[in-house]
Amino acid sequence: MAFGITAIREIINNSKETLHIVKKENPDNDRLTIHSGHTSVHEIWIPWVGNQNEFDKKVLEITFEESNNKICIWQSGNTVRYSKGNFSDGGFAVAPMQKTDGNRKLTITDTKVVVEEFNN
């Protein structure tokens, strides 16, 4: 079964910290900083990850500048997943739009990650 590409088209930083975002699979092109209260329209494809080795090389990693907390995002099967910095047996499905394939908006707060359909 084939699954489609999921592209983050907009990232909203509703946290109190500056965010540093890098896709390990393509760090030269997919690296950005978003200050608290700001939005980025940089497109990043969510990488496919099926195991710890792929996670270490490909994941989309979001680091909170002041606290150094991390959130990692990836696709597995037909689900967009996240964890707090490690593969952790497949992570957790993001809410409310965890289905893969299509354009998404990512909102990050101090306590949660929200992925929604991107409508532009």
C-alpha positions as CSV (number, residue, x, y, z in Angstrom):
1,M,0.0,0.0,0.0
2,A,1.4,3.4,-1.0
3,F,1.0,6.5,1.1
4,G,1.2,10.1,-0.1
5,I,3.5,12.9,0.8
6,T,2.6,15.1,3.7
7,A,3.9,18.7,3.4
8,I,3.9,21.2,6.2
9,R,3.1,24.5,4.4
10,E,2.8,26.8,7.4
11,I,4.3,26.6,10.9
12,I,2.8,28.8,13.7
13,N,4.9,29.3,16.8
14,N,2.4,29.9,19.7
15,S,4.9,28.9,22.3
16,K,6.8,31.3,24.6
17,E,10.1,30.3,23.1
18,T,12.0,30.6,19.8
19,L,11.9,27.4,17.8
20,H,14.7,25.9,15.8
21,I,13.5,23.5,13.2
22,V,15.6,21.1,11.1
23,K,14.8,18.1,8.9
24,K,17.8,15.8,9.5
25,E,17.3,14.2,6.1
26,N,17.9,17.6,4.3
27,P,19.4,20.1,6.8
28,D,20.8,22.4,4.2
29,N,17.4,23.3,2.7
30,D,15.0,22.5,5.6
31,R,16.3,24.5,8.5
32,L,14.6,27.6,10.0
33,T,14.1,29.6,13.2
34,I,10.7,30.9,14.2
35,H,10.4,33.4,17.0
36,S,7.6,33.3,19.6
37,G,4.3,34.6,18.1
38,H,5.5,34.3,14.5
39,T,4.6,32.2,11.5
40,S,6.7,30.7,8.7
41,V,5.4,29.6,5.3
42,H,8.5,27.5,4.5
43,E,7.4,24.1,3.0
44,I,8.9,21.0,4.6
45,W,7.9,17.4,3.7
46,I,7.4,15.2,6.7
47,P,9.9,12.3,6.4
48,W,9.0,8.6,6.4
49,V,10.5,6.8,9.5
50,G,10.1,3.1,10.3
51,N,12.8,2.5,12.9
52,Q,15.4,4.1,15.2
53,N,18.1,4.2,12.5
54,E,15.8,6.1,10.1
55,F,14.7,8.3,12.9
56,D,18.3,9.3,13.7
57,K,18.9,10.3,10.1
58,K,15.6,11.7,8.8
59,V,13.3,13.1,11.4
60,L,11.9,16.6,11.6
61,E,13.3,18.0,14.8
62,I,11.9,21.0,16.6
63,T,14.0,22.5,19.5
64,F,12.8,25.0,22.0
65,E,15.7,27.5,22.3
66,E,15.4,28.4,26.0
67,S,14.4,25.1,27.6
68,N,16.2,22.9,25.0
69,N,13.1,20.6,24.9
70,K,12.6,18.8,21.6
71,I,9.7,17.5,19.6
72,C,10.2,15.2,16.6
73,I,7.8,14.6,13.8
74,W,7.6,11.9,11.2
75,Q,5.3,9.7,9.1
76,S,4.8,6.0,9.6
77,G,2.2,4.2,7.5
78,N,-0.7,6.5,7.1
79,T,-0.1,8.4,10.3
80,V,1.8,11.6,11.2
81,R,3.5,11.0,14.6
82,Y,5.5,12.9,17.2
83,S,7.6,12.3,20.2
84,K,9.6,14.3,22.7
85,G,13.0,13.7,21.2
86,N,13.3,9.9,20.5
87,F,11.7,7.2,18.4
88,S,9.9,5.8,21.5
89,D,8.3,2.8,19.8
90,G,6.5,4.7,17.1
91,G,5.6,7.9,19.0
92,F,2.1,9.3,19.2
93,A,-0.4,10.3,16.5
94,V,-0.7,14.1,16.1
95,A,-4.2,15.6,16.5
96,P,-6.5,16.4,15.0
97,M,-5.2,15.7,11.4
98,Q,-2.9,12.6,11.7
99,K,-3.7,11.3,8.3
100,T,-0.9,11.5,5.8
101,D,-1.0,12.8,2.2
102,G,-1.7,16.5,1.6
103,N,-0.8,20.0,2.8
104,R,-0.8,20.7,6.5
105,K,-0.5,23.6,9.0
106,L,1.6,22.9,12.1
107,T,0.9,24.9,15.3
108,I,3.3,24.5,18.2
109,T,2.5,25.6,21.7
110,D,4.3,25.1,25.0
111,T,2.3,22.0,25.7
112,K,1.1,20.5,22.4
113,V,1.6,20.0,18.6
114,V,-1.4,20.4,16.4
115,V,-1.5,19.4,12.7
116,E,-4.4,20.6,10.7
117,E,-5.3,20.8,7.0
118,F,-3.7,23.7,5.2
119,N,-6.2,25.8,3.3
120,N,-4.8,28.6,1.3
